[in-house]
Amino acid sequence: MHLQRMPRILAPIAALACLAALSACKGGADGARPAGTGTASGQAAPEGPLAEAQRYVRQYTSCEDLSAAPDDPRLPSDDLTKAGQWSVTQRGLCSDKPEHGEIVLSIPSDMKEFQTRYKQYVMDKIAGGDGAYGLNSRVLVGKGFVATPTRTRTAVALVRSDLRVLTCNPTAPVPKGYKREKALVEGCVLSDFVGSEDGQGSPNLETPQDPAASGGAAGKPGQPAHGSLGLAKAGSMAELKKLVASSVDCSHFSTDPATVAVESIDYAPVVSGDPLAWGLSGRALCGVPAGAQRAHDLNWLDTVSDMRKLQTRAKAAQLADLKDDGKLRGTASRLLVGENIAVETNDPGVRFGLYQQQFLYLNCVPGFSAPAGYRLEGSQVEGCVLTNYEPDHPVTGGR
């Protein structure tokens, strides 16, 4: 791991500076407090490692009114830890006033312990149902301290230094063009890429461009001028089943035509009738269709011989579903396609996992658009796009 460097101001130099300008060190004749030596409440500012961390951060962004008060009202409500936890011996807070945000500064005695505890925190959040937690991490690791800003632009400013974003969500991307370094804990990475949903994070150099946005190859982030950023593919149903194993529960798996054709009150597939008429070469069902209890966890796997035919039929079915109230039924599956494969699912959690594996959703809703940072590519049928953005289930991530 690249160790971050933090310049230190030696005490003898500071003492000489005070001798050279004694009045400035004492606050001057009017008793004014020198900048950075106290807090807004008049308390003495923290010294030692916290002050050194502040001096380092100030080279790249604003960090004013440093305080170590545990009850400072500026502390964010979702603060991760406190002094005495995660090996943190000291903790302070300063304000990035131009961005109207705060920066929490933590001094761990054992950086590996801190990273281990943060990883466990992320894993617990994911296990609790928040699968996107930590995708947009704001935990910035340096040599000897950790900075956790509350504003995206503050984080972007700080990664210009040797501070690195600690990310432990296994699905979090580090796009090409950004540094990717090993963390002290297996399963986590350090990078200078700041992810965000507000469009203020680091630019994703892999983000495609929408040629329709400005009449040329350069447009809003979202769609490539030509081709695709890449889609999932498999050479057989067995390969497809293996490919999606981390996202789709196929412990109950069947290719029996009668079983695959099942529909339930909770699960409506995209494909109905003869699969060959939809351009499919194979179809399977993952999940329990019925029996002693209600059907559950139904997802359909498709190998595709004619992707244009599949998308054309799926578009017609989607528009028919939208006709009544402009919304898709909650039980209706969405079609997520790859290069020569597809998955039909109405489970947002399953779709989230498939998006990480380069599947994209065929969206034919009139007027649909995707925010910057999401994929938006042309489909094989006019009036539809392929995307990983769902307005009802946007990918979100905290620290």
Secondary structure as GFF3:
##gff-version 3
##sequence-region A 1 399
A	DSSP	alpha_helix	11	20	.	.	.	ID=ss1
A	DSSP	alpha_helix	22	26	.	.	.	ID=ss2
A	DSSP	alpha_helix	49	57	.	.	.	ID=ss3
A	DSSP	beta_strand	64	67	.	.	.	ID=ss4
A	DSSP	beta_strand	88	96	.	.	.	ID=ss5
A	DSSP	three_ten_helix	97	99	.	.	.	ID=ss6
A	DSSP	beta_strand	101	108	.	.	.	ID=ss7
A	DSSP	alpha_helix	111	127	.	.	.	ID=ss8
A	DSSP	beta_strand	140	141	.	.	.	ID=ss9
A	DSSP	beta_strand	146	149	.	.	.	ID=ss10
A	DSSP	alpha_helix	152	158	.	.	.	ID=ss11
A	DSSP	beta_strand	164	167	.	.	.	ID=ss12
A	DSSP	beta_strand	180	182	.	.	.	ID=ss13
A	DSSP	beta_strand	189	191	.	.	.	ID=ss14
A	DSSP	alpha_helix	211	214	.	.	.	ID=ss15
A	DSSP	alpha_helix	237	243	.	.	.	ID=ss16
A	DSSP	beta_strand	253	254	.	.	.	ID=ss17
A	DSSP	alpha_helix	257	260	.	.	.	ID=ss18
A	DSSP	three_ten_helix	275	278	.	.	.	ID=ss19
A	DSSP	beta_strand	280	288	.	.	.	ID=ss20
A	DSSP	beta_strand	296	304	.	.	.	ID=ss21
A	DSSP	alpha_helix	307	322	.	.	.	ID=ss22
A	DSSP	beta_strand	334	337	.	.	.	ID=ss23
A	DSSP	beta_strand	341	345	.	.	.	ID=ss24
A	DSSP	alpha_helix	348	356	.	.	.	ID=ss25
A	DSSP	beta_strand	360	363	.	.	.	ID=ss26
A	DSSP	beta_strand	376	378	.	.	.	ID=ss27
A	DSSP	beta_strand	385	387	.	.	.	ID=ss28
###
